[in-house]
Amino acid sequence: MLFFSILLVDQLLKLWVKTNLSIGDEIVILNWFSLYFVENNGFAFGWEFFGVWGKFFLTFFRIIFVGFIFNWFVGLVKDRVYFGVLVGFVLILGGAIGNIIDSVFYGVLFDYAPLFFGRVVDMFYFPIVSGFYPSWVPFLGGEDFVFFRFIFNIADSSITIGAFLLLIFYNKIPLK
């Protein structure tokens, strides 16, 4: 149920953002929280490597990785592993598949790229504190500072929370 809830809410919000906002549009919810529409062509923090082939490899690797994690998860369920570990795996799987859907299908669905070359829709922005670095700070003095400047989605959050759960319950994960 948690898996399908993550997928459903993630995809519904992404589709709403994609069909109702233009890239760069922002809806301010609170002073420190906005929906800010960006699309990520790469992976974490928007990093891209090796152009078109890098994008294809990234999408292909995500699918292989999810298959590996799912296989591991099935074994953990059979072994009746600690509940917190299973929740961590479910969160990671749900988030990963949510982002895979964007990468595989959104390019075709929204008519901007072929299958496997779509961009991941991101929208959560938490500029909690902003200002400028003091002039005496090497290399950054006088530059703009925003904490927390990263923009992410429900799938990314799900993966992160799942990874933290696995770190917390790492000693309950059988590695056989």
KEKE-3310 file (N, C-alpha, C; in steps of 0.2 Angstrom, whole numbers, plus 5000, padded with zeros to 4 digits):
npx = (5004:5010:5020:5012:5005:5015:5020:5008:5004:5016:5017:5005:5006:5018:5013:5002:5010:5018:5008:5002:5011:5025:5042:5052:5042:5035:5027:5023:5022:5025:5036:5048:5046:5042:5033:5042:5045:5056:5065:5075:5088:5098:5105:5106:5106:5106:5117:5125:5132:5142:5133:5120:5122:5125:5114:5105:5112:5111:5097:5094:5103:5096:5084:5090:5095:5084:5078:5087:5086:5073:5073:5081:5073:5062:5068:5071:5058:5053:5062:5057:5061:5066:5054:5056:5067:5061:5051:5060:5066:5054:5051:5062:5061:5048:5051:5062:5056:5046:5054:5060:5049:5047:5059:5058:5046:5041:5046:5041:5027:5025:5030:5044:5055:5063:5058:5065:5073:5067:5064:5066:5053:5054:5050:5049:5055:5065:5070:5077:5085:5093:5105:5121:5138:5150:5162:5175:5176:5185:5185:5171:5166:5155:5146:5130:5120:5111:5102:5092:5095:5092:5081:5068:5058:5044:5047:5061:5062:5057:5066:5077:5073:5070:5083:5089:5082:5087:5100:5099:5093:5103:5110:5101:5099:5101:5115:5116)
npy = (4994:5006:5008:5009:5021:5031:5031:5035:5047:5054:5054:5060:5073:5077:5077:5086:5098:5098:5100:5112:5122:5132:5129:5135:5143:5148:5144:5151:5145:5146:5158:5151:5139:5133:5129:5125:5124:5114:5104:5089:5083:5074:5066:5066:5082:5087:5084:5079:5067:5062:5066:5062:5048:5045:5049:5039:5028:5031:5030:5016:5010:5014:5006:4993:4993:4995:4982:4974:4978:4975:4961:4958:4963:4955:4943:4947:4949:4935:4930:4936:4949:4962:4975:4989:4989:4983:4993:5003:4998:4998:5011:5016:5008:5013:5027:5026:5020:5029:5040:5034:5032:5045:5047:5037:5038:5052:5060:5055:5056:5069:5074:5078:5071:5055:5038:5033:5045:5055:5069:5071:5077:5090:5099:5104:5116:5123:5137:5140:5149:5164:5175:5183:5178:5183:5196:5192:5178:5166:5164:5164:5175:5189:5182:5176:5167:5153:5142:5130:5125:5116:5107:5096:5081:5071:5057:5058:5062:5051:5041:5046:5045:5032:5027:5032:5025:5012:5015:5017:5005:4996:4985:4975:4970:4956:4950:4939)
npz = (5000:5004:4994:4982:4986:4987:4973:4967:4972:4970:4955:4952:4957:4950:4937:4938:4940:4929:4919:4923:4926:4920:4915:4928:4934:4950:4965:4979:4995:5008:5017:5017:5009:4993:4978:4965:4948:4940:4928:4928:4919:4922:4935:4953:4960:4947:4940:4925:4914:4900:4889:4877:4877:4891:4897:4892:4898:4911:4914:4910:4919:4931:4930:4930:4943:4951:4948:4954:4968:4970:4969:4980:4990:4989:4994:5007:5012:5012:5022:5033:5038:5049:5051:5049:5040:5029:5026:5023:5011:5003:5002:4995:4983:4978:4976:4967:4956:4953:4948:4937:4929:4925:4917:4908:4901:4900:4891:4879:4881:4883:4872:4869:4868:4864:4869:4885:4887:4894:4906:4923:4934:4945:4960:4974:4984:4996:5002:5015:5022:5017:5009:5009:5007:5018:5014:5017:5015:5007:4989:4989:4994:4995:4987:4982:4994:4998:5009:5009:4994:4985:4973:4973:4972:4977:4975:4976:4989:4996:4992:4999:5013:5014:5013:5024:5034:5031:5035:5048:5053:5049:5055:5055:5043:5033:5025:5016)
capx = (5000:5014:5023:5007:5004:5021:5019:5002:5005:5022:5015:4999:5009:5022:5008:4999:5015:5020:5003:4999:5016:5030:5048:5054:5037:5035:5021:5026:5017:5027:5042:5053:5044:5039:5033:5047:5045:5062:5066:5081:5089:5103:5103:5107:5109:5106:5123:5124:5138:5142:5128:5115:5123:5125:5106:5102:5115:5108:5090:5095:5106:5091:5080:5093:5096:5077:5077:5091:5083:5066:5075:5083:5067:5058:5071:5070:5051:5053:5065:5053:5066:5063:5049:5059:5071:5056:5049:5066:5066:5048:5052:5067:5058:5043:5054:5065:5051:5043:5058:5060:5043:5048:5064:5057:5040:5038:5048:5036:5021:5025:5032:5050:5061:5061:5058:5071:5076:5063:5067:5062:5050:5056:5046:5050:5060:5065:5075:5076:5089:5097:5109:5127:5144:5154:5168:5182:5176:5189:5182:5164:5165:5150:5142:5123:5120:5104:5102:5093:5094:5091:5074:5067:5051:5042:5051:5068:5061:5055:5072:5081:5070:5072:5090:5090:5080:5092:5106:5097:5092:5108:5112:5095:5099:5105:5118:5118)
capy = (5000:5012:5008:5012:5028:5035:5031:5038:5055:5057:5055:5065:5080:5079:5078:5093:5103:5098:5103:5118:5127:5132:5129:5142:5145:5147:5145:5152:5142:5150:5161:5146:5134:5135:5124:5129:5119:5112:5097:5087:5078:5070:5063:5070:5089:5089:5082:5075:5065:5059:5068:5057:5041:5046:5049:5032:5023:5032:5027:5009:5008:5014:5000:4987:4994:4993:4975:4971:4980:4972:4954:4958:4964:4948:4938:4949:4947:4928:4929:4940:4953:4968:4979:4995:4987:4982:5000:5007:4996:5000:5018:5017:5006:5017:5033:5025:5019:5036:5044:5030:5033:5051:5046:5033:5040:5059:5063:5053:5058:5077:5075:5082:5066:5048:5034:5033:5051:5060:5073:5071:5084:5092:5105:5106:5121:5126:5142:5142:5155:5166:5181:5184:5176:5189:5197:5189:5171:5164:5161:5164:5182:5193:5178:5174:5161:5150:5136:5124:5128:5110:5106:5089:5079:5066:5051:5059:5062:5044:5037:5048:5043:5025:5026:5034:5020:5007:5016:5016:4998:4992:4979:4970:4968:4950:4951:4932)
capz = (5000:5004:4988:4978:4988:4985:4966:4965:4974:4966:4948:4951:4958:4944:4931:4939:4940:4922:4915:4925:4927:4915:4919:4931:4938:4957:4969:4986:5000:5014:5015:5016:5005:4987:4972:4959:4943:4936:4926:4929:4914:4924:4942:4959:4959:4940:4936:4919:4911:4894:4884:4876:4880:4898:4899:4891:4903:4918:4914:4910:4926:4936:4929:4933:4950:4954:4948:4960:4974:4971:4971:4987:4994:4990:4999:5014:5014:5014:5028:5038:5041:5053:5048:5047:5034:5023:5025:5019:5004:4999:5000:4990:4977:4976:4974:4961:4950:4951:4944:4931:4925:4921:4913:4902:4897:4900:4884:4874:4884:4883:4865:4868:4868:4863:4875:4889:4887:4897:4911:4930:4936:4952:4962:4981:4985:5003:5003:5022:5024:5011:5011:5005:5010:5020:5009:5019:5014:5001:4983:4989:4997:4992:4983:4985:4998:5000:5012:5006:4987:4980:4972:4973:4972:4982:4974:4979:4997:4997:4992:5005:5019:5014:5014:5031:5038:5031:5039:5055:5054:5045:5058:5054:5036:5032:5019:5014)
cpx = (5004:5017:5018:5005:5009:5021:5014:5003:5011:5020:5010:5002:5014:5018:5005:5004:5017:5015:5000:5005:5021:5037:5050:5048:5037:5029:5023:5020:5018:5033:5048:5051:5040:5038:5037:5048:5052:5061:5073:5083:5094:5101:5104:5110:5109:5112:5121:5131:5137:5136:5122:5116:5123:5118:5103:5105:5112:5101:5090:5098:5100:5086:5083:5094:5089:5076:5081:5088:5077:5068:5077:5078:5063:5061:5070:5063:5050:5056:5062:5058:5062:5059:5052:5063:5066:5053:5054:5066:5060:5049:5057:5064:5053:5046:5058:5061:5048:5047:5060:5055:5044:5053:5062:5051:5038:5041:5044:5029:5020:5028:5039:5056:5059:5061:5065:5075:5072:5067:5063:5060:5052:5052:5047:5056:5060:5071:5075:5079:5093:5100:5115:5133:5147:5160:5174:5182:5180:5184:5174:5161:5160:5145:5135:5124:5112:5105:5094:5091:5092:5083:5073:5060:5050:5046:5058:5067:5060:5062:5077:5079:5071:5079:5092:5088:5084:5098:5105:5096:5097:5110:5106:5095:5103:5108:5120:5117)
cpy = (5006:5013:5012:5019:5033:5036:5036:5046:5058:5059:5060:5072:5082:5080:5085:5099:5104:5101:5110:5124:5127:5132:5135:5145:5143:5148:5146:5150:5146:5153:5156:5139:5136:5128:5128:5123:5119:5105:5095:5082:5073:5066:5068:5077:5091:5088:5078:5073:5061:5060:5063:5050:5040:5045:5042:5027:5024:5029:5019:5007:5008:5008:4994:4987:4992:4986:4972:4972:4976:4964:4953:4959:4958:4943:4940:4948:4940:4927:4933:4944:4959:4973:4985:4994:4987:4989:5004:5005:4998:5007:5020:5014:5010:5024:5032:5024:5025:5040:5040:5031:5040:5050:5042:5036:5047:5062:5061:5056:5066:5079:5080:5078:5059:5044:5033:5039:5057:5064:5072:5077:5085:5098:5108:5110:5124:5131:5144:5148:5157:5173:5180:5181:5183:5190:5194:5181:5170:5161:5163:5171:5186:5189:5177:5167:5159:5143:5134:5125:5122:5109:5099:5087:5073:5059:5052:5059:5054:5040:5039:5045:5035:5023:5027:5028:5014:5008:5015:5009:4993:4985:4973:4968:4962:4951:4944:4932)
cpz = (5000:4998:4983:4979:4986:4977:4964:4966:4970:4959:4947:4952:4952:4938:4932:4938:4932:4917:4917:4926:4921:4919:4922:4935:4945:4960:4976:4991:5006:5012:5014:5012:4999:4983:4967:4954:4939:4933:4926:4924:4916:4930:4947:4958:4952:4937:4930:4916:4904:4889:4884:4879:4887:4900:4898:4896:4910:4919:4914:4916:4931:4936:4932:4940:4954:4954:4953:4966:4976:4973:4978:4992:4995:4994:5006:5017:5016:5020:5034:5042:5045:5049:5045:5041:5028:5021:5021:5012:5000:4998:4995:4983:4974:4973:4967:4955:4948:4947:4937:4926:4921:4916:4907:4898:4896:4893:4879:4875:4882:4876:4865:4868:4867:4870:4878:4890:4890:4903:4918:4932:4944:4954:4969:4982:4992:5004:5010:5024:5018:5013:5006:5010:5012:5015:5010:5017:5007:4996:4983:4992:4992:4987:4986:4989:5000:5003:5013:4999:4983:4979:4970:4972:4977:4981:4977:4987:4999:4997:4998:5011:5020:5015:5021:5035:5037:5034:5046:5057:5051:5048:5058:5047:5035:5025:5016:5006)
residu = (MET:LEU:PHE:PHE:SER:ILE:LEU:LEU:VAL:ASP:GLN:LEU:LEU:LYS:LEU:TRP:VAL:LYS:THR:ASN:LEU:SER:ILE:GLY:ASP:GLU:ILE:VAL:ILE:LEU:ASN:TRP:PHE:SER:LEU:TYR:PHE:VAL:GLU:ASN:ASN:GLY:PHE:ALA:PHE:GLY:TRP:GLU:PHE:PHE:GLY:VAL:TRP:GLY:LYS:PHE:PHE:LEU:THR:PHE:PHE:ARG:ILE:ILE:PHE:VAL:GLY:PHE:ILE:PHE:ASN:TRP:PHE:VAL:GLY:LEU:VAL:LYS:ASP:ARG:VAL:TYR:PHE:GLY:VAL:LEU:VAL:GLY:PHE:VAL:LEU:ILE:LEU:GLY:GLY:ALA:ILE:GLY:ASN:ILE:ILE:ASP:SER:VAL:PHE:TYR:GLY:VAL:LEU:PHE:ASP:TYR:ALA:PRO:LEU:PHE:PHE:GLY:ARG:VAL:VAL:ASP:MET:PHE:TYR:PHE:PRO:ILE:VAL:SER:GLY:PHE:TYR:PRO:SER:TRP:VAL:PRO:PHE:LEU:GLY:GLY:GLU:ASP:PHE:VAL:PHE:PHE:ARG:PHE:ILE:PHE:ASN:ILE:ALA:ASP:SER:SER:ILE:THR:ILE:GLY:ALA:PHE:LEU:LEU:LEU:ILE:PHE:TYR:ASN:LYS:ILE:PRO:LEU:LYS)
# end
